[in-house]
C-alpha cells in the first residue's frame, strides 16, 4: 500500500507547504441539506468516528500546525519588512510595497519558497491516524482530504 513503509512510531518532518492543516479541519464534518420549516437549510454534520481519542489527536494536530503556521506567518512578515527596508535604502525613498518588477520581489519569492519547504517546527509531534479509525465505509471523507492526510495516515484497511 501507499504508506506501508511508515510505521506508527516513525517521526516525520512536515513542511508548511503540505495541505495537512486544511485536511485535518475537514475532519470536523460535512455539509448536508435538510428541510427546516419547509425550506432547504445547509448544516454541518460531524463525521461518525466513535472515538474521543481520535478527535483529541486531530485537535492536538491542528493546534501544533496552527503554531507552526503562526511562526511561518511571522517569518513571512519579517522577510517583507526586511525587503522593504532594503528597497527603501536602494531607492533613497520609503517603499511600502514590493511590486512584481522589483528585484526584492524575486528575493521574496525565493525566501518564501525556502520557508515553506523547511520542516515545520513542532510537526514531528503530529500524531498519526489509522484509516480504520476514520470508518471510511461509513464516512465518505473526500479523497482529496485522504490524500492530504497521507503523511500521517497509517493504511491498516485493505
C-alpha positions as CSV (number, residue, x, y, z in Angstrom):
1,X,0.0,0.0,0.0
2,X,0.9,3.6,-0.3
3,X,2.3,4.2,3.1
4,X,3.1,0.7,4.3
5,X,6.8,1.8,4.7
6,X,5.8,4.1,7.5
7,X,5.4,2.6,11.0
8,X,3.2,4.1,13.5
9,X,6.2,5.1,15.6
10,X,8.0,6.8,12.8
11,X,8.5,10.6,13.2
12,X,8.2,12.6,10.0
13,X,9.0,16.2,9.4
14,X,6.2,18.0,7.7
15,X,6.6,21.2,5.6
16,X,4.2,24.0,5.7
17,X,3.6,23.6,2.0
18,X,1.8,20.4,2.7
19,X,-2.0,20.9,3.0
20,X,-2.3,18.9,6.2
21,X,-3.9,21.6,8.3
22,X,-6.7,22.1,5.8
23,X,-7.3,18.3,5.6
24,X,-7.4,18.0,9.4
25,X,-10.0,20.8,9.6
26,X,-12.1,18.8,7.0
27,X,-12.4,16.0,9.6
28,X,-14.8,18.2,11.6
29,X,-17.7,17.1,9.4
30,X,-19.5,17.6,6.2
31,X,-22.3,19.8,5.0
32,X,-25.7,18.3,4.3
33,X,-29.0,19.9,3.1
34,X,-32.0,19.4,5.4
35,X,-35.6,20.6,5.3
36,X,-36.2,23.2,8.0
37,X,-39.6,24.9,8.3
38,X,-40.3,23.8,4.7
39,X,-37.0,25.5,3.5
40,X,-33.7,23.9,2.5
41,X,-31.0,24.6,5.0
42,X,-27.4,23.5,5.0
43,X,-25.9,22.2,8.3
44,X,-22.6,20.9,9.4
45,X,-22.8,17.2,10.3
46,X,-19.9,15.6,12.2
47,X,-18.3,12.5,10.9
48,X,-19.1,9.4,12.9
49,X,-15.7,8.2,14.2
50,X,-17.0,7.0,17.6
51,X,-13.6,7.7,19.2
52,X,-12.9,10.5,21.6
53,X,-9.2,9.6,21.4
54,X,-9.1,10.2,17.6
55,X,-10.9,13.6,18.0
56,X,-8.4,14.7,20.6
57,X,-5.5,13.7,18.4
58,X,-7.0,15.6,15.5
59,X,-7.5,18.7,17.8
60,X,-3.9,18.4,19.1
61,X,-2.5,18.1,15.5
62,X,-4.4,21.2,14.5
63,X,-3.0,23.1,17.5
64,X,0.5,22.1,16.6
65,X,0.0,23.1,12.9
66,X,-1.6,26.4,13.9
67,X,1.5,27.2,15.9
68,X,3.8,26.3,13.0
69,X,1.7,28.4,10.6
70,X,1.8,31.3,13.0
71,X,5.6,31.1,13.1
72,X,5.7,30.9,9.3
73,X,3.4,34.0,9.0
74,X,5.6,35.9,11.4
75,X,8.7,34.9,9.4
76,X,7.0,35.9,6.1
77,X,6.2,39.4,7.6
78,X,9.8,39.7,8.8
79,X,11.0,38.9,5.3
80,X,8.8,41.5,3.8
81,X,9.8,44.1,6.4
82,X,13.5,43.4,5.7
83,X,13.0,43.6,1.9
84,X,11.0,46.9,2.2
85,X,13.9,48.4,4.2
86,X,16.4,47.1,1.6
87,X,14.3,48.6,-1.3
88,X,14.0,51.9,0.6
89,X,17.7,52.0,1.1
90,X,18.2,51.2,-2.6
91,X,15.8,53.8,-3.9
92,X,16.5,56.5,-1.3
93,X,12.8,56.9,-0.5
94,X,10.3,55.0,1.6
95,X,9.0,51.9,-0.2
96,X,5.7,50.5,1.2
97,X,5.1,47.5,-1.1
98,X,7.0,45.0,-3.1
99,X,5.9,45.2,-6.7
100,X,6.5,42.3,-9.2
101,X,9.1,44.2,-11.2
102,X,11.3,45.0,-8.2
103,X,14.4,42.9,-7.5
104,X,13.1,42.4,-4.0
105,X,10.1,40.5,-5.5
106,X,12.3,37.7,-6.8
107,X,14.1,37.6,-3.4
108,X,10.8,37.4,-1.5
109,X,9.6,34.5,-3.8
110,X,12.9,32.6,-3.2
111,X,12.9,33.2,0.6
112,X,9.2,32.3,0.9
113,X,9.6,29.1,-1.1
114,X,12.6,28.2,1.1
115,X,10.5,28.9,4.2
116,X,7.6,26.7,3.1
117,X,9.9,23.8,2.1
118,X,11.6,23.7,5.6
119,X,10.4,21.1,8.1
120,X,7.9,23.0,10.3
121,X,8.8,23.4,13.9
122,X,6.9,21.0,16.2
123,X,5.4,18.9,13.5
124,X,7.5,15.9,14.5
125,X,4.9,15.6,17.3
126,X,2.0,15.3,15.0
127,X,0.0,12.1,15.9
128,X,-0.6,9.5,13.3
129,X,-4.1,8.4,12.3
130,X,-5.2,4.9,11.2
131,X,-7.5,4.6,8.3
132,X,-9.7,2.2,10.3
133,X,-10.3,5.0,12.8
134,X,-11.8,7.1,10.1
135,X,-14.5,4.5,9.4
136,X,-14.3,5.1,5.7
137,X,-17.2,2.6,5.0
138,X,-19.5,4.9,7.0
139,X,-17.8,8.3,6.5
140,X,-17.4,9.4,2.9
141,X,-14.4,11.6,3.5
142,X,-13.3,13.2,0.2
143,X,-10.3,11.5,-1.4
144,X,-8.6,14.9,-1.6
145,X,-8.7,15.1,2.2
146,X,-7.4,11.5,2.5
147,X,-4.6,12.3,0.1
148,X,-3.6,15.4,2.0
149,X,-3.6,13.3,5.2
150,X,-1.2,10.8,3.6
151,X,1.9,11.9,5.6
152,X,0.3,10.9,8.9
153,X,-2.1,8.2,7.7
154,X,-1.4,4.6,8.5
155,X,-3.1,2.4,6.0
156,X,-4.4,-0.5,8.1
157,X,-7.5,-1.2,6.0
158,X,-7.5,-3.2,2.8
